[in-house]
Amino acid sequence: MKIFDWNIHLYEKTPANVDLGIKQDTELSSEDLLNNLKRFLPDFQHAGIASANFMLFNHQVIHDENIESFLSYARSTLPGSVFCLLFDFRKRDYETELVLLKSLGFHSIKFHAYVQDIKKEDYQAIVKIAVRAEQLGLAINIDTSYGSTKMYRNNPLELAAEIVSKVKQTPVILLHSGGAKVLDAFLLADMCSNIYLETSLSLIYYSNFQIISSFKDVYRHLGPERILFASDYPFQLVGDAIDHQLELFESVGFSAEERELIFYENAKRLSLYGI
């Protein structure tokens, strides 16, 4: 079975220190990205990854003169791969930044309420950027995990609701399927046909909790056409994510053909958006 992993990072995993890993992610240069991809590539290929959506957390990397070398290498070694940038919504000239992203061939932008410390007063600026991204043919990824000491200060799904109230055409991917608030994520997806739920982290993290039955119910009701497999590498090893999610989707009752949609075909179709 071919695999399109919708959530790949290229930082070194630091055991038991997520914040350190994220900080490293926000500082990776294009040279770092290229070197790390070369080192991690055998692991990806061994796990059966054919294509990936690479999450880049350093906004400044798009101004790096060597960024094309990284993009070209990723496309040549994992054909069909796409790229997503954690977009710094606090930049004044967001229009120029979005146009540059599009010219480089990026597929999407991303917002992360915890990492970017997004509050209600930031929503208006972010929605404006999301609307312009839609006009340019860029998709939108939103981290909708739930947790950390910021979980009462920042509200990822509230941000997602604000975005999809205005963005109706471009794909909007809810990373981690809302985490512990998976039912809230489902309510948004049930109302907005351009929303997709991505499967990384949450399914293993909550595997021994009763809430895992809610994930199964949500995926069963939403249908396999709007679910995207992802690992969130290196936070979760690709092979472990594939094995665990295959078992889960079999238990949901999805056929082999439906699992092909989740693990490859849906992402492949979305990767062509905006071309």
N, C-alpha and C positions, 0 to 999 in steps of 0.2 A: 504494500500500500504506500502510495506517495504521500509525503508529509509537507504541508506548508505551515510553518510555525509563525504565528502572528505576533509573537512577543519575544524578541531576542535582544539582549544587551551584550555589550562587549567589554565589560569591566571584569576584574578579577574578584571572585567571591571571597569575602572576608568572613570567616566563621563567626557566628553569633554577634555580628555587628553590621546590621543592615544600613545604618546611617553612614558608616564609613564607605560602604560599597556605593551608595548613592552619591556621596560626595565625589568619589573617584569617577563615577559616571559623568558628572557634570563638568569634569576637567579634562576629559579625553580629547586629545588633538586628532587630526585626521591620520597622522602617522601612528599614533597609539591604536586607533581603530583598525588600521590596516594590519599592523603587526599582531594585534590580538586575534583578528579574524583568521590570519594565517595559522596561528597556534591552535585556535579552537576548531578550525574547519574539519580536521579528521574526526573529532567527536560528533560534529553535526552530521557528517556524511555517514558515519557508522550507525547513527540513530535513524538514518533514512530520510533526513531532511532534504527536500528537493529545492525549496525556496523558503525565504524568510522575510518577515517585516522587521527591519532593524530599528530599534529605538535609540535615538541619539539625544542625550540630555544636555550637551554643551551647545547652546545656541550659537556661540561665536564660531563654531567649527565650519559653518557654511561660508565664512569669510576666509577660511584657510586656503592658501594657494594649492595645497595638495589634496583637497577634498575629492577632486575628480578621480584621483588614483584609487582611493578607497572605494568609491562608488563603482568604478569600472571593474575592480577586482571582485567585488561582491557579486556583481551582475554576471561576470564570466564564470565564476566558480559555482554559484547557486542561481542559475538562470530563472528569471521571473521574480527575483527578489525586489522588494520595495523598501522605502526609507521614510521614517517618521521623525520629526523634530519636536522636542519639548519647547514650545514656543514662548519666548519671553514677552508676555503681553504688556509689560511695563515699558517696552521700547516705544519711543514717540513715533518713529517712522515705520510703523508696522506694514504699511503698504509696500514699501520698497523691499522689506524683508520677505514678505509673502511672494512677491514677484520673483525675487532671487531664488527662493525655494523651488518655485515652479520651473524656472529656467534650468535648475540643476537636476530636475527630474524627480524631486521628492514627491511622494504619494500623499502624505498627510501631515497634519500637525497634531500636537498633543497638549493637554492640560492636566496638571496633577495638583489637586487641591492641597495636599500635605506638603509636598516638596516645594511648591511655589507659594505656600501660605496664602491661598486664595480665600478672600472673605466676601461678604455680600456687596460691599462697596466696589469690588472689582468686577462684578458680573457684567455691568453695562459695557465696559471696555472689551471684555472677553467675547461677549455676544457679537459686538461690532466686528471683531477680528474673524470670528467664526463665519459670519455672513459673507464677508469678503473672501474668505477661503473657499466657501461654497461657489462663489461666482468665478473663482479661478480654477475650479475643478479639483480642489484639494479635499480629501476626506478628513475626518476629525476623530481622534482617539481621546477618550477621557478615562483617567484612572478612577475607578469606582470601588476601590478597596475600602474597607471600613476598619479602623483601629488606630493604634498609636495614641500618644498623649494629646494629639491634635484632633481626635475624633469629635470633640464637642465644639471645637473652634472652627474647623473647616468642614464643609459638607459637600462631598463630591457629587452625590445624586441631585442635590438641590441645584448645583451648577449645571449638571447635565440637563435637568428639566428646563432651565433658563435657555440653554443653547437650542434644544430641540423645539422650543416654542417658536423659534424664528428660522431655524435651519431645517428645511423639509425635504431636500433632494439629495444632498451629499450623504454618503454613508457616515453614520456616527456609531463608533464601536465603544461599548462599555466594557473596559478591561476589567477582568476578574469577576464579571457578572454581578457586581454589586456587593460581593462578599457577604457579610452577615445580613445585609439588606437586599438579598437577592429578590425578594418579592416586590420591593420598591422598584428595582431595576426592571423586573418583568412588567409592572404596570406601565412604565414608560414605553417599553418595547411593544407592548400590546396595543398601545395607542399610536405609535409612530413606526411606520413600516420601514423607515430608513435606519432603524436602530438594529445593531447586531450585538449579541452577547459573546464575549471572549472568555475562555475557560481557565486561564492560568491561575496558579497558586491556590485559589479558593477550594478547588475540588479535593486536593490532598490535605490542605490545612484543616478542613472541616470534615474529613472522611469519617471520623469517629464520633461525630456529633449528630443529633437528631435533625439538624438543619439540612443535612445532606439530602434528605428526602425532598426538601423544598426545591433544591437545585434540580433534582430529577423531575419533579412535577413541572417546574418552569420550562425546562428543555423539552419535555414531552409535549406540553401545551403549545409552546412557541413554534416547535417544529425544527427539524435538522437544517433547513435552508438558511436559518438566521443565527447559527452557532459557529464560532471559529475556534479551532484548536490553537492553544498556545501553551508554552512552557514557562515563560518568564525567566529563561536562562540568564545568568548562572544561579539565580536564587533557587531554581528548581532544575535538576538535570533533565535533559530532553528525553532520554530513554525512560526514566521513571515516570515522567508526565504522560508519555505515550501509552505505556503499559497500564497505568492507573486509569486513564480516561477511556481507553478501549474497553476495559472491564466495566466501567461505569455506564458507558453508552450501550453496551450489550444488555446490561441490567435494565436500562430504560426501555429497551425493546426496539431500538433502532436496527434496521437491517444492515447488511454489509454495504449496500448501495448508499444508504443514508449516512453511514459512518464515513464513507468516501467524501460526501459533501462536507462534513464537519472537519475532517482532517486535511482536505486539499481543495476540493472544487469550489467551495464558497470563497475561500481566500483568493484563489486564482481568478475568479470572476471579479472580486472586489479590486484586485491588483490592477485591473484594466481600467478602472474608473478614472476619468479625467484625461485619458490618452486621446 
